């Protein structure tokens, strides 16, 4: 019978987040995670077979946390959905800094992960369909918010302009009221 793990998967993910937050995506290795956890590399691999599995688990965890903040209702109209999306982006400001977002770039290098991400976006645009001017504005606002997210990945909006630019998107949506 094998040894029981001395640390949980969630604790390893907490430590992996710390590594990424402090050193960027390149700092996350099986060895670095093992050292941070006080385990052998094999101890980490008991929970995560590879760095790719750690990255995927981090992305899954962040996505679940974001979805919980989003609290989207499938019956939201496109404008309501984008407003909720902006609120969730604001709430995730502390949790998702540019270095963590940068890890998502390496996640997308895997073709299976890229397909999954594309399907997620297709689902978003399917729920935001409609030909009304408000629907079109909502789609453009959504794309603006996603563009701001990319700016965060590149560190362009680290000086606080991120929130001011989200204010601008919300001001455009407020004109629809």
GUVO-498206 format. One line per field, with one value per residue: residue number from 1; residue in three letters; chain; x, y, z of N, C-alpha, C in turn. Coordinates in Angstrom, 2 decimals. Layout:
% GUVO-498206
seq = (NUM, ...)
type = (ALA, ...)
mol = (A, ...)
n.X = (X, ...)
n.Y = (Y, ...)
n.Z = (Z, ...)
ca.X = (X, ...)
ca.Y = (Y, ...)
ca.Z = (Z, ...)
c.X = (X, ...)
c.Y = (Y, ...)
c.Z = (Z, ...)
END
This chain:
% GUVO-498206
seq = (1, 2, 3, 4, 5, 6, 7, 8, 9, 10, 11, 12, 13, 14, 15, 16, 17, 18, 19, 20, 21, 22, 23, 24, 25, 26, 27, 28, 29, 30, 31, 32, 33, 34, 35, 36, 37, 38, 39, 40, 41, 42, 43, 44, 45, 46, 47, 48, 49, 50, 51, 52, 53, 54, 55, 56, 57, 58, 59, 60, 61, 62, 63, 64, 65, 66, 67, 68, 69, 70, 71, 72, 73, 74, 75, 76, 77, 78, 79, 80, 81, 82, 83, 84, 85, 86, 87, 88, 89, 90, 91, 92, 93, 94, 95, 96, 97, 98, 99, 100, 101, 102, 103, 104, 105, 106, 107, 108, 109, 110, 111, 112, 113, 114, 115, 116, 117, 118, 119, 120, 121, 122, 123, 124, 125, 126, 127, 128, 129, 130, 131, 132, 133, 134, 135, 136, 137, 138, 139, 140, 141, 142, 143, 144, 145, 146, 147, 148, 149, 150, 151, 152, 153, 154, 155, 156, 157, 158, 159, 160, 161, 162, 163, 164, 165, 166, 167, 168, 169, 170, 171, 172, 173, 174, 175, 176, 177)
type = (UNK, UNK, UNK, UNK, UNK, UNK, UNK, UNK, UNK, UNK, UNK, UNK, UNK, UNK, UNK, UNK, UNK, UNK, UNK, UNK, UNK, UNK, UNK, UNK, UNK, UNK, UNK, UNK, UNK, UNK, UNK, UNK, UNK, UNK, UNK, UNK, UNK, UNK, UNK, UNK, UNK, UNK, UNK, UNK, UNK, UNK, UNK, UNK, UNK, UNK, UNK, UNK, UNK, UNK, UNK, UNK, UNK, UNK, UNK, UNK, UNK, UNK, UNK, UNK, UNK, UNK, UNK, UNK, UNK, UNK, UNK, UNK, UNK, UNK, UNK, UNK, UNK, UNK, UNK, UNK, UNK, UNK, UNK, UNK, UNK, UNK, UNK, UNK, UNK, UNK, UNK, UNK, UNK, UNK, UNK, UNK, UNK, UNK, UNK, UNK, UNK, UNK, UNK, UNK, UNK, UNK, UNK, UNK, UNK, UNK, UNK, UNK, UNK, UNK, UNK, UNK, UNK, UNK, UNK, UNK, UNK, UNK, UNK, UNK, UNK, UNK, UNK, UNK, UNK, UNK, UNK, UNK, UNK, UNK, UNK, UNK, UNK, UNK, UNK, UNK, UNK, UNK, UNK, UNK, UNK, UNK, UNK, UNK, UNK, UNK, UNK, UNK, UNK, UNK, UNK, UNK, UNK, UNK, UNK, UNK, UNK, UNK, UNK, UNK, UNK, UNK, UNK, UNK, UNK, UNK, UNK, UNK, UNK, UNK, UNK, UNK, UNK)
mol = (A, A, A, A, A, A, A, A, A, A, A, A, A, A, A, A, A, A, A, A, A, A, A, A, A, A, A, A, A, A, A, A, A, A, A, A, A, A, A, A, A, A, A, A, A, A, A, A, A, A, A, A, A, A, A, A, A, A, A, A, A, A, A, A, A, A, A, A, A, A, A, A, A, A, A, A, A, A, A, A, A, A, A, A, A, A, A, A, A, A, A, A, A, A, A, A, A, A, A, A, A, A, A, A, A, A, A, A, A, A, A, A, A, A, A, A, A, A, A, A, A, A, A, A, A, A, A, A, A, A, A, A, A, A, A, A, A, A, A, A, A, A, A, A, A, A, A, A, A, A, A, A, A, A, A, A, A, A, A, A, A, A, A, A, A, A, A, A, A, A, A, A, A, A, A, A, A)
n.X = (0.85, 0.56, 2.10, 0.22, -0.68, 0.93, 0.13, -2.48, -4.10, -5.30, -3.79, -1.30, -1.94, -2.40, 0.21, 1.42, 0.16, 1.28, 3.97, 3.76, 2.69, 4.77, 7.02, 6.30, 5.13, 7.24, 8.47, 7.09, 7.60, 7.85, 9.85, 10.28, 7.78, 7.70, 9.77, 8.71, 6.57, 7.75, 8.17, 9.11, 9.90, 8.49, 6.46, 4.93, 4.19, 2.53, 0.12, -0.13, 0.60, 2.17, 3.67, 1.94, -0.52, -0.72, -0.89, -3.26, -5.04, -4.82, -5.89, -8.48, -9.37, -9.24, -11.07, -13.44, -13.69, -14.02, -16.39, -18.13, -18.09, -19.17, -21.86, -23.79, -26.89, -28.68, -30.71, -30.11, -30.04, -27.93, -26.71, -27.08, -25.61, -22.99, -22.60, -22.58, -20.31, -18.30, -18.41, -17.56, -14.97, -13.85, -13.99, -12.23, -9.80, -7.84, -7.17, -6.27, -3.54, -1.22, 0.96, -0.12, -2.10, -0.47, 0.39, -1.72, -1.28, 0.67, -0.88, -2.66, -1.08, -1.33, -3.04, -5.53, -6.43, -6.67, -8.75, -10.83, -11.01, -11.73, -14.29, -15.56, -15.64, -17.22, -19.61, -20.17, -20.56, -22.74, -24.75, -24.96, -26.20, -28.23, -29.85, -30.47, -29.59, -28.62, -27.75, -25.62, -23.93, -23.41, -21.93, -19.64, -18.74, -18.13, -15.99, -14.22, -13.68, -12.43, -10.19, -8.98, -8.29, -6.28, -4.45, -3.73, -2.39, -0.12, 0.96, 0.39, -1.58, -0.94, -0.68, -3.06, -4.79, -6.45, -8.87, -10.01, -10.45, -12.29, -14.35, -14.96, -16.06, -18.31, -19.64, -20.38, -22.20, -24.11, -25.35, -27.28, -29.44)
n.Y = (-1.19, 2.23, 5.29, 7.74, 10.93, 13.86, 16.35, 18.31, 18.39, 20.88, 22.50, 22.27, 23.57, 26.13, 26.78, 26.64, 28.79, 30.85, 30.62, 31.33, 33.89, 35.24, 34.75, 34.52, 32.61, 30.95, 30.24, 28.18, 24.97, 21.39, 20.71, 23.15, 23.47, 21.18, 21.76, 24.06, 22.89, 21.15, 18.54, 15.58, 15.44, 13.32, 13.17, 15.41, 14.66, 12.61, 13.79, 15.48, 14.70, 16.04, 19.21, 20.43, 19.39, 20.61, 23.31, 23.23, 22.54, 24.79, 26.73, 25.68, 25.97, 28.78, 29.51, 28.38, 29.88, 32.42, 32.04, 31.64, 34.18, 35.57, 34.78, 34.40, 34.52, 32.40, 33.57, 36.20, 39.23, 40.35, 42.83, 42.85, 40.56, 41.37, 43.43, 41.99, 40.49, 42.43, 43.27, 40.90, 40.78, 43.02, 42.21, 40.11, 41.29, 41.39, 38.70, 37.81, 38.62, 40.16, 38.39, 35.90, 35.73, 35.60, 32.98, 31.72, 32.01, 30.10, 27.91, 27.93, 27.06, 24.38, 22.33, 21.06, 22.50, 24.99, 24.49, 24.03, 26.56, 28.11, 27.05, 27.89, 30.67, 30.69, 29.83, 31.99, 34.07, 33.00, 33.16, 35.84, 36.70, 38.42, 41.15, 43.68, 47.12, 47.49, 44.91, 44.64, 46.64, 45.56, 43.26, 44.47, 45.82, 43.64, 42.55, 44.67, 44.55, 42.06, 42.72, 44.50, 42.67, 41.28, 43.35, 43.44, 41.00, 41.61, 43.49, 46.16, 47.66, 47.90, 50.09, 50.95, 51.93, 50.09, 49.76, 52.27, 52.19, 50.11, 51.47, 53.26, 51.51, 50.63, 53.08, 53.52, 51.41, 52.27, 54.32, 53.08, 52.77)
n.Z = (0.00, -0.86, 0.35, 2.13, 0.83, 2.09, 1.77, 0.38, -2.88, -3.32, -1.61, -2.84, -5.23, -4.21, -3.45, -5.96, -7.22, -5.70, -6.50, -9.22, -8.99, -7.73, -9.33, -11.99, -14.88, -15.68, -13.33, -12.27, -11.77, -11.51, -9.71, -8.29, -7.12, -5.56, -3.76, -2.49, -1.22, 0.45, -0.31, -2.16, -5.70, -6.73, -4.85, -5.48, -8.03, -7.44, -7.03, -9.26, -12.46, -14.29, -15.28, -17.07, -16.21, -13.72, -14.50, -16.00, -13.96, -12.33, -14.07, -14.38, -11.75, -11.41, -13.38, -12.39, -10.03, -11.15, -12.63, -10.49, -9.34, -11.46, -11.64, -13.65, -15.31, -17.33, -18.68, -18.89, -20.71, -23.42, -22.61, -19.82, -19.20, -19.93, -18.13, -15.72, -16.25, -16.32, -13.65, -12.41, -13.47, -12.25, -9.57, -9.65, -9.85, -7.78, -7.53, -10.05, -11.35, -13.69, -14.06, -13.41, -15.31, -17.51, -17.38, -18.51, -21.19, -21.78, -21.25, -23.38, -25.42, -25.71, -27.88, -27.26, -25.06, -26.23, -28.05, -26.22, -25.03, -27.23, -27.69, -25.37, -25.79, -28.12, -27.01, -25.33, -27.23, -28.57, -26.64, -26.53, -28.76, -31.20, -32.84, -32.10, -31.53, -28.89, -28.27, -30.05, -29.08, -26.58, -27.29, -28.40, -26.14, -24.51, -25.97, -25.69, -22.95, -22.86, -24.39, -22.61, -20.67, -22.03, -22.15, -19.50, -19.28, -20.70, -19.07, -19.41, -18.19, -15.49, -13.85, -12.75, -14.61, -15.66, -14.14, -14.57, -17.31, -17.44, -16.20, -18.25, -20.19, -18.80, -18.61, -21.25, -21.55, -19.70, -21.03, -22.45, -20.86)
ca.X = (0.00, 1.35, 1.98, -0.81, -0.07, 0.99, -0.37, -3.61, -4.01, -5.63, -2.63, -0.30, -2.36, -2.12, 1.65, 1.70, -0.25, 2.31, 5.14, 3.45, 2.51, 6.06, 8.08, 5.78, 4.86, 8.47, 8.86, 6.32, 8.14, 7.59, 10.88, 10.02, 6.58, 8.10, 10.54, 7.79, 5.68, 8.53, 7.97, 9.95, 9.21, 7.53, 5.33, 4.09, 3.65, 1.46, -1.10, -0.12, 1.55, 3.04, 3.45, 0.71, -1.67, -0.79, -1.38, -4.68, -5.79, -4.88, -6.84, -9.81, -9.72, -9.50, -12.30, -14.54, -13.83, -14.56, -17.79, -18.89, -18.23, -20.00, -23.26, -24.59, -28.19, -28.80, -31.75, -29.63, -29.88, -26.50, -26.23, -27.02, -24.49, -21.72, -22.49, -22.13, -18.95, -17.44, -18.37, -16.70, -13.60, -13.41, -13.81, -11.09, -8.59, -6.84, -6.78, -5.69, -2.64, -0.67, 1.81, -0.98, -2.73, 0.56, 0.40, -2.77, -0.72, 1.28, -2.00, -3.25, -0.18, -1.80, -4.18, -6.79, -6.84, -7.08, -10.10, -11.77, -11.17, -12.53, -15.67, -16.08, -15.97, -18.38, -20.78, -20.44, -21.15, -24.06, -25.71, -25.03, -26.74, -29.29, -29.57, -30.79, -28.40, -28.09, -27.02, -24.35, -23.09, -22.98, -20.84, -18.44, -18.29, -17.50, -14.69, -13.36, -13.24, -11.44, -8.98, -8.36, -7.67, -5.02, -3.54, -3.21, -1.40, 1.11, 1.43, 0.18, -2.52, -0.60, -0.67, -4.40, -5.65, -7.37, -10.17, -10.55, -10.93, -13.55, -15.35, -15.37, -16.95, -19.59, -20.30, -21.04, -23.38, -25.10, -26.08, -28.39, -30.57)
ca.Y = (0.00, 3.45, 6.30, 8.76, 12.23, 14.70, 17.67, 18.14, 19.01, 22.30, 23.19, 22.36, 24.63, 27.39, 27.01, 26.90, 30.18, 31.72, 30.58, 32.10, 35.29, 35.82, 34.57, 34.34, 31.25, 30.16, 29.79, 27.00, 23.69, 20.32, 20.83, 24.33, 23.19, 20.19, 22.47, 24.92, 22.05, 20.27, 17.18, 15.16, 15.62, 12.22, 13.52, 16.32, 13.90, 11.77, 14.58, 16.06, 13.92, 16.89, 20.65, 20.73, 19.08, 21.67, 24.52, 23.00, 22.58, 26.20, 27.40, 25.19, 26.58, 30.20, 29.60, 28.10, 31.04, 33.51, 31.72, 31.87, 35.64, 36.04, 34.51, 34.68, 33.88, 32.07, 34.41, 37.58, 39.76, 40.62, 43.96, 42.38, 39.63, 42.12, 44.14, 40.99, 40.11, 43.52, 43.19, 39.76, 41.16, 43.92, 41.42, 39.21, 42.10, 40.99, 37.30, 37.49, 39.68, 39.95, 37.21, 34.72, 35.71, 35.15, 31.52, 31.27, 31.96, 28.78, 26.97, 27.92, 26.41, 23.01, 22.38, 20.67, 23.64, 26.04, 24.13, 24.25, 28.01, 28.57, 26.64, 28.76, 31.94, 30.46, 29.80, 33.37, 34.84, 32.44, 33.70, 37.29, 36.95, 39.41, 42.19, 45.01, 47.95, 47.21, 43.63, 44.92, 47.39, 44.61, 42.43, 45.31, 46.05, 42.39, 42.46, 45.69, 44.01, 41.02, 43.44, 44.99, 41.50, 41.06, 44.39, 43.00, 39.94, 42.26, 44.42, 47.53, 48.37, 47.66, 51.34, 51.30, 52.36, 48.98, 50.06, 53.46, 51.77, 49.39, 52.52, 53.76, 50.52, 50.69, 54.33, 53.31, 50.57, 53.05, 55.15, 52.28, 52.82)
ca.Z = (0.00, -0.97, 1.41, 1.95, 0.61, 3.28, 1.38, -0.54, -4.21, -3.18, -1.01, -3.90, -6.15, -3.52, -3.56, -7.38, -7.45, -5.10, -7.38, -10.42, -8.59, -7.37, -10.33, -13.34, -15.31, -15.78, -11.99, -11.91, -12.21, -10.54, -8.68, -7.46, -6.34, -4.55, -2.75, -1.75, -0.43, 1.33, -0.80, -3.28, -6.98, -6.82, -4.01, -6.26, -9.16, -6.92, -7.23, -10.60, -13.24, -15.10, -15.16, -17.82, -15.37, -12.71, -15.17, -16.31, -12.69, -11.94, -14.96, -14.00, -10.47, -11.65, -14.16, -11.46, -9.15, -11.96, -12.91, -9.26, -9.22, -12.57, -11.30, -14.86, -15.47, -18.75, -19.27, -19.01, -22.05, -23.63, -21.81, -18.44, -19.10, -19.96, -16.84, -14.73, -16.62, -15.86, -12.19, -12.06, -13.78, -11.17, -8.35, -9.81, -9.98, -6.81, -7.71, -11.35, -11.80, -15.03, -14.11, -13.44, -16.62, -18.43, -17.36, -19.42, -22.53, -21.95, -21.26, -24.71, -26.37, -25.86, -28.81, -26.61, -24.23, -27.15, -28.53, -25.12, -24.88, -28.37, -27.46, -24.34, -26.44, -28.99, -26.14, -24.90, -28.33, -28.86, -25.67, -26.73, -30.09, -31.31, -33.83, -31.57, -31.29, -27.55, -28.35, -30.73, -28.13, -25.54, -27.84, -28.51, -24.77, -24.08, -26.63, -25.06, -21.65, -23.16, -24.79, -21.38, -20.04, -22.74, -21.71, -18.19, -19.52, -21.17, -18.06, -19.86, -17.33, -14.10, -13.09, -12.30, -15.71, -15.89, -13.56, -15.25, -18.62, -17.19, -15.96, -19.57, -20.81, -18.09, -18.95, -22.55, -21.31, -18.97, -21.99, -22.97, -19.90)
c.X = (0.89, 1.15, 0.86, -0.12, -0.13, 0.47, -1.46, -3.32, -4.29, -4.46, -1.51, -0.66, -2.16, -0.65, 2.05, 1.30, 0.78, 3.56, 4.92, 3.35, 3.86, 7.11, 7.61, 5.65, 6.09, 8.91, 8.15, 6.92, 7.77, 8.59, 10.63, 8.80, 6.90, 8.85, 9.62, 6.91, 6.43, 8.35, 9.05, 9.19, 8.15, 6.28, 4.37, 3.42, 2.62, 0.11, -1.24, 0.97, 2.56, 2.77, 2.18, -0.54, -1.83, -1.39, -2.87, -5.53, -5.89, -5.92, -8.27, -10.28, -10.06, -10.82, -13.51, -14.78, -14.45, -16.04, -18.66, -19.10, -19.19, -21.49, -24.19, -25.87, -28.34, -29.86, -31.35, -29.65, -28.39, -25.96, -26.10, -25.84, -23.16, -21.54, -22.02, -20.68, -17.96, -17.31, -17.47, -15.24, -13.04, -13.11, -12.59, -9.77, -7.50, -6.30, -6.01, -4.79, -2.01, 0.20, 0.98, -1.67, -1.74, 0.66, -0.65, -2.26, -0.09, 0.20, -2.56, -2.33, -0.57, -3.04, -5.52, -7.32, -7.33, -8.48, -11.15, -12.05, -11.99, -14.00, -16.32, -16.51, -17.15, -19.67, -21.16, -21.12, -22.51, -25.10, -25.88, -25.53, -27.82, -28.86, -29.92, -29.51, -27.79, -27.30, -25.66, -23.40, -22.57, -21.84, -19.54, -17.87, -17.58, -16.10, -13.72, -12.82, -12.20, -10.12, -8.24, -7.67, -6.33, -3.98, -2.94, -2.15, -0.07, 1.63, 1.20, -0.67, -2.20, -0.67, -2.05, -5.32, -6.70, -8.77, -10.81, -11.12, -12.20, -14.67, -15.87, -16.34, -18.31, -20.35, -21.01, -22.29, -24.49, -25.91, -27.27, -29.62, -31.52)
c.Y = (1.24, 4.38, 7.27, 10.11, 13.07, 16.10, 17.48, 18.78, 20.51, 23.08, 23.31, 23.44, 26.02, 27.76, 27.32, 28.33, 31.14, 31.77, 31.45, 33.58, 35.96, 35.75, 34.43, 32.87, 30.37, 29.61, 28.52, 25.76, 22.65, 20.45, 22.00, 24.11, 22.18, 20.88, 23.34, 24.11, 21.18, 18.81, 16.83, 15.46, 14.53, 12.49, 14.47, 15.54, 12.88, 12.46, 15.12, 15.38, 14.79, 18.36, 21.03, 20.46, 20.11, 22.93, 24.37, 23.08, 24.01, 26.94, 26.97, 25.85, 28.06, 30.38, 29.37, 29.28, 32.21, 33.27, 31.95, 33.38, 36.18, 35.88, 34.82, 33.87, 33.61, 32.91, 35.88, 38.00, 40.10, 41.76, 43.55, 41.44, 40.39, 42.90, 43.19, 40.60, 41.17, 43.48, 42.03, 40.08, 42.09, 43.13, 40.51, 39.97, 41.63, 39.59, 37.05, 38.64, 39.28, 38.69, 35.94, 34.62, 35.24, 33.63, 30.97, 31.18, 30.59, 27.69, 26.83, 27.33, 24.96, 23.04, 22.01, 21.82, 24.79, 25.76, 24.40, 25.75, 28.59, 28.23, 27.52, 30.09, 31.79, 30.46, 31.19, 34.15, 34.29, 33.02, 35.19, 37.64, 38.01, 40.53, 43.59, 45.82, 47.70, 45.90, 43.83, 45.67, 46.46, 43.73, 43.23, 45.58, 44.81, 42.27, 43.50, 45.18, 42.90, 41.64, 44.00, 43.85, 41.20, 42.12, 44.03, 41.93, 40.55, 43.31, 45.88, 48.32, 48.17, 48.92, 51.79, 51.75, 51.31, 49.32, 51.28, 53.08, 50.92, 50.38, 53.07, 52.80, 50.55, 51.97, 54.22, 52.46, 51.36, 53.95, 54.40, 52.36, 53.95)
c.Z = (0.00, 0.21, 1.09, 1.73, 1.87, 3.00, 0.33, -1.89, -4.12, -2.59, -2.04, -4.91, -5.53, -3.67, -5.00, -7.73, -6.89, -5.98, -8.61, -10.09, -8.34, -8.46, -11.76, -13.69, -15.36, -14.42, -11.57, -12.57, -11.15, -9.38, -7.74, -6.57, -5.23, -3.41, -1.88, -0.81, 0.57, 0.98, -1.81, -4.57, -7.15, -5.98, -4.71, -7.38, -8.72, -7.17, -8.64, -11.42, -13.99, -14.80, -15.91, -16.98, -14.25, -13.32, -15.48, -15.05, -12.17, -12.77, -14.61, -12.71, -10.65, -12.40, -13.26, -10.53, -9.92, -12.25, -11.68, -9.04, -10.27, -12.25, -12.47, -14.85, -16.96, -19.45, -19.33, -20.47, -22.21, -22.77, -20.35, -18.22, -19.05, -18.66, -15.75, -14.99, -16.13, -14.34, -11.73, -12.36, -12.71, -9.90, -8.45, -9.91, -9.03, -7.11, -8.99, -11.80, -13.13, -15.10, -14.15, -14.79, -17.67, -18.49, -18.31, -20.85, -22.77, -21.97, -22.67, -25.77, -26.62, -26.75, -28.17, -25.75, -25.10, -27.69, -27.45, -24.93, -26.02, -28.20, -26.39, -24.95, -27.40, -28.19, -25.66, -26.02, -28.75, -27.91, -25.82, -28.12, -30.06, -32.23, -33.32, -31.40, -29.91, -27.53, -28.99, -29.80, -27.05, -26.05, -27.94, -27.12, -24.23, -24.68, -26.06, -23.73, -21.86, -23.63, -23.59, -20.63, -20.71, -22.38, -20.36, -18.37, -19.91, -20.20, -18.41, -18.86, -15.84, -13.23, -12.63, -13.41, -16.05, -15.40, -14.23, -16.62, -18.49, -16.91, -17.29, -20.25, -20.13, -18.41, -20.31, -22.36, -20.59, -19.90, -22.60, -22.09, -20.21)
END
